[in-house]
Every structure is written in C-alpha cells, then in structure tokens.
Amino acid sequence: MTTTTETQRYGDFQTSWRTLALTGGVIALVGLLAIAFPLVSGLSLAYGLGALLVVSGIVHGVHAFSAGSWAGSFWQIALAVVGVIAGVLVLANPALGLVSLTLLFVAYLLVDGATELWMSLRMGSRSGRGWIAASGAISVLLAAFLWAGFPADATWVVGLFVGVSLLATGLSMVFVAMASRTIDEDVTSPATEPRGA
C-alpha cells in the first residue's frame, strides 16, 4: 500500500515537472515570437481588448435589465454603452487601442518610477535604497523616452513588452521545472539502490 502510494506520488511529480517545462517552453516561444513581431502581437492584444470591452458592455447591459432598482440600472446601462462603444472603436481601429495601451504604459512607468524614488528618499540610510532609487530613475527615464517617441512607439512598445514578459514567465517556469526534476531525482535515487549495499 505504501509503495503504491509513493509510486503514484513520484509518478505524478515526474509528470508535473515535465508538463511545467513543456508549458514554460511554449510560453517562452510565444514570447520570442511577440518580440520578433511586436506590431502583430500588439494588434492582437488590441483586438482582444476590443472584444473584451464589447463582451463587458453586453454583460452590463443584460445585468441592467435584470436589476431591480433604477439607480443600479442607470449605472449598468452607462457602463454597457461605454464598454460597447469603446470596444467597437478599438475593433474598428486597433491602432487606436495600441495608442491607448501605450499611453497607459507610459503613465504606469511614471507612477511606478515616482513611487520608487519617493520610497528611496524615505528609506534613509537603509540597505537597498540605491537599488530602489535606480529602479525608479530607470522607470522615469523609460517613460520619458517613450513619450518623446510617441505616437510612433505605439507600433512596437506593447508587443515588445508583452513578449519580454511572456519570455521571462516561460523561462522561469522551465527553471522551476528543472529544479523540481533535480529534487525528484535526489528523492527517488536512494529507493532504487539495493538494500544490501
């Protein structure tokens, strides 16, 4: 009974790290493709965003007609109208979606950079202050760089950064899987040795 349970557990563990490694490899490959073709990946994201906005608007509209109170229905109808209009605009002109996403990304970098710089000032003489300040400065500089090249940057920024994110995620999954494989081999190797040894 114990041997069967251990075999099942180790078998599941071996299968899981292989699945994790394969999934990570596929995600990393998709990330590389997104980096190689940032405009295509950016437009794909814009189409996806447009479709999500339309679906969100429809859901809000359905909920508005099923809501009991007029106050709740009014806000649901307003959200439905805004969601559908925004989604249709993005689907009709995905470049508009890319421009909007690029502006959001620039705003995120500015807020992130300002926050990290403010945190580094409040840290006093604690260790790591320089790293946080450097990270904040890089975020602000990157935001300024993207803003200086706007709107031309919209053709590649979103796709490139999504690709880099997917590549990093995929590689981290592969590394975790390889580490799990090493642990699995360390755990199972004594069981395969003869008892007399």
C-alpha positions in Angstrom: 0.0 0.0 0.0 2.8 2.5 1.0 4.9 1.5 -2.1 1.9 2.0 -4.4 1.2 5.4 -2.9 4.8 6.5 -3.2 5.0 5.3 -6.8 1.8 7.2 -7.6 3.2 10.4 -5.9 6.5 10.2 -7.6 4.9 9.4 -10.9 2.6 12.5 -10.6 5.6 14.6 -9.6 7.6 13.5 -12.7 4.7 14.2 -14.9 4.1 17.6 -13.4 7.6 18.9 -13.9 7.6 17.7 -17.5 4.2 19.4 -18.1 5.5 22.6 -16.4 8.7 22.5 -18.5 6.7 22.0 -21.7 4.3 24.7 -20.9 7.1 27.1 -20.0 8.8 26.3 -23.3 5.7 27.1 -25.3 5.1 30.4 -23.4 8.8 31.4 -23.9 8.4 30.6 -27.7 5.3 32.7 -27.9 7.2 35.5 -26.1 10.1 35.2 -28.6 7.5 35.5 -31.5 5.9 38.5 -29.9 9.4 40.1 -29.6 10.2 39.3 -33.2 6.8 40.7 -34.4 5.8 43.4 -31.9 3.3 45.1 -34.2 1.4 41.8 -34.9 1.3 40.9 -31.2 0.3 44.5 -30.2 -2.6 44.4 -32.7 -3.6 41.0 -31.5 -3.8 42.4 -27.9 -5.8 45.4 -29.2 -8.3 43.1 -30.9 -8.5 41.1 -27.7 -9.1 44.2 -25.6 -11.8 45.4 -28.0 -13.6 42.1 -27.8 -13.4 42.1 -24.0 -14.8 45.6 -23.9 -17.8 44.6 -26.1 -18.5 41.5 -24.1 -18.2 43.5 -20.8 -20.7 46.1 -22.2 -23.2 43.3 -23.2 -22.9 41.8 -19.7 -23.5 45.1 -18.0 -26.5 45.7 -20.4 -28.0 42.3 -19.5 -27.5 43.0 -15.8 -29.1 46.4 -16.1 -32.4 45.0 -17.4 -32.4 42.3 -14.7 -31.6 44.8 -11.8 -34.5 45.8 -9.6 -33.7 49.5 -8.8 -33.5 52.3 -11.3 -30.3 53.8 -9.7 -28.4 50.5 -10.2 -29.8 50.1 -13.7 -28.7 53.6 -14.8 -25.1 52.9 -13.9 -25.1 49.5 -15.5 -26.6 50.9 -18.7 -24.0 53.7 -18.7 -21.2 51.1 -18.3 -22.7 49.0 -21.0 -22.9 51.9 -23.5 -19.3 53.0 -22.8 -18.0 49.4 -22.9 -19.6 48.6 -26.2 -18.7 51.9 -27.9 -15.0 51.7 -26.7 -14.8 48.0 -27.8 -16.3 48.8 -31.2 -13.9 51.7 -31.7 -10.9 49.5 -30.8 -12.1 46.7 -33.1 -12.7 49.1 -35.9 -9.3 50.8 -35.4 -6.9 48.6 -33.5 -4.2 51.3 -33.8 -6.3 53.4 -31.5 -6.1 50.6 -29.0 -2.4 50.4 -29.3 -2.0 54.1 -28.8 -4.2 53.9 -25.7 -2.3 51.0 -24.3 1.0 52.8 -24.9 -0.3 55.9 -23.0 -1.4 53.6 -20.1 2.1 52.0 -20.1 3.8 55.4 -20.0 1.6 56.5 -17.2 2.3 53.3 -15.3 6.1 53.8 -15.7 5.8 57.4 -14.4 3.8 56.4 -11.4 6.0 53.4 -10.6 9.2 55.4 -11.0 7.9 58.3 -8.9 6.7 55.9 -6.2 10.1 54.1 -6.0 12.0 57.4 -5.9 9.8 58.6 -3.1 10.3 55.3 -1.2 14.1 55.6 -1.6 14.0 59.1 -0.1 12.0 57.8 2.9 14.3 54.8 3.5 17.1 57.0 4.9 20.3 55.0 5.1 18.8 51.6 4.9 20.5 49.0 2.6 18.9 48.6 -0.8 18.0 52.3 -1.1 20.3 52.8 -4.0 18.7 49.9 -6.0 15.2 51.2 -5.4 16.2 54.7 -6.5 18.0 53.3 -9.6 14.9 51.3 -10.5 12.7 54.4 -10.1 15.0 56.5 -12.2 15.1 53.9 -14.9 11.3 53.8 -15.0 11.0 57.6 -15.2 13.7 57.7 -18.0 12.0 54.9 -19.9 8.6 56.8 -19.6 10.3 60.0 -20.9 11.9 58.0 -23.8 8.6 56.5 -24.8 6.8 59.8 -24.5 9.4 61.5 -26.7 8.8 58.9 -29.4 5.0 58.9 -29.1 2.9 58.0 -31.1 5.4 56.1 -33.3 6.3 54.0 -30.3 2.8 52.6 -30.2 3.6 50.3 -33.1 6.1 48.2 -31.1 6.0 49.1 -27.4 3.1 47.0 -26.3 4.0 43.9 -28.3 7.7 44.1 -27.2 7.0 44.4 -23.5 4.3 41.7 -23.6 6.8 39.4 -25.4 9.5 40.1 -22.9 7.0 39.4 -20.1 6.0 36.1 -21.7 9.6 35.1 -22.3 10.5 35.8 -18.7 7.5 33.8 -17.5 8.2 30.9 -19.7 11.9 30.7 -18.8 11.1 30.9 -15.1 8.6 28.0 -15.5 11.3 26.0 -17.2 13.8 26.7 -14.5 11.3 25.8 -11.8 10.6 22.5 -13.6 14.3 21.7 -13.9 14.8 22.4 -10.2 11.8 20.1 -9.5 13.4 17.4 -11.6 16.7 17.6 -9.7 14.8 17.4 -6.4 12.8 14.4 -7.7 16.0 12.6 -8.8 17.5 13.3 -5.3 14.5 11.9 -3.6 13.9 8.8 -5.7 17.6 7.7 -6.2 18.1 6.1 -2.7 14.9 3.9 -3.3 16.4 2.3 -6.4 19.6 1.2 -4.6 19.7 -2.4 -3.4 19.1 -2.8 0.4 22.3 -4.8 0.9 24.5 -2.0 -0.3 
